[in-house]
């Protein structure tokens, strides 16, 4: 709608529906993030050649962060003590930076900290969802 018809999309200033917040556990959270990643990939593919290439950057960002996590895990497993410390310090700095950015927008530090954790933890299932969507597309083309 936004790209092809030049229309605007407005968001209502209302609380999210209860079902959006009704996670019953980690599995629900993970599945939601995987599905969101698949949605990112689908919309990015549809809008790739448009004037507004929606979510291209986010898709690349999710995959880059997921790759960085895999490298970090390898370094934590096979690295020496100072490499492990450096990886942990880098992860801590990234989280603190995001929490401070969020707190500066007026959110309580506790909320900002949880948001920072979610933002970076979700990169892994988001990238997994993107990857699953791409595989499904490749299978459909065959």
Secondary structure, DSSP 8 states (H G I E B T S, - for coil): -HHHH-------SS---HHHH---SHHHHHHHHHHHHHHHHHHHHHTTTSSS-TTHHHHHHHHHHHHHHHHHHHHHHHS-HHHHHHHHHHHHHHHHHHHHHHHHTT--HHHHHHHHHHHHHHHHHHHHHHHHHHHHHHHHH-
